[in-house]
Amino acid sequence: MQGTLNRRDLLVSFTAAGASAIAGAAVAQPAFSPGTAGKPSGPCLSGAALGWNPDKGQYALPPLPYAFNALEPHIDAKTMEVHHDKHHAAYVAGANKALLELSRIREGGDAGLVKHWTRELSFHLSGHINHTLFWKLMAPPSKGGGGQPSSGLLSAIERDFGAFEKFVAQFKAAAIQVEGGGWAWLVLEPISGRLLIVQQEKQQDMFPTGCRPLLGIDVWEHAYYLKYQNQRSAYVDGWFKVVDWTFVQCLFDESSR
Ligand code: MN
């Protein structure tokens, strides 16, 4: 189990995405396998999926769950390599640095820097969690990527957006209209049990409190520029062809309990 102090650090500054993902992260359990048929027995995401080491109090970069070129031609191999090995790795390092600096403050450092390092923690840890989800939310078309969600999630989408096509159109518009770097997410607002589409600026801002992330697309330019340049719309279209709806359904089932 992680230490009390670390957990408190995490909770005060988490985005909703972070809080929901970490809730199931205390105990390492078998990770969900993307693209598999049927319902998985383990949690969709575990502490192991986030590379969380409770002894060190640090995260580690989890391996990409498929080859760099697995999502070709929709997402190119070079983008996947740089995105995972450089960008995601930097968020992991940034989260660990923020945790370390906050621990130093607790041991007598400058408490005036709590705001700075808490903001750093929110940005980088959200980046780590977002990307860990992002890789698992995609699968090659030959292994289940693309298409539509199965009946349970599909019914909820139809209930809350009118039709699957209307959901896709709104989600795509939300993704295209993110100002600068950020994400579009399908989330479950767990108190009312309603699905929403929201935007997230940078890695963490504008995420409604408590919402559970189900499906998110990274629309930072580093996610698509090598292949799509300024054509974010074409990137979103290509990305929908590799969405692993089985994993989205797993997150939905887990969030709906
Ligand atoms: Mn990214």
Boltz pocket constraint, residues with backbone or C-beta under 6 A from the ligand:
constraints:
  - pocket:
      binder: B
      contacts: [[A, 83], [A, 87], [A, 131], [A, 218], [A, 220], [A, 222], [A, 223]]
      max_distance: 6.0
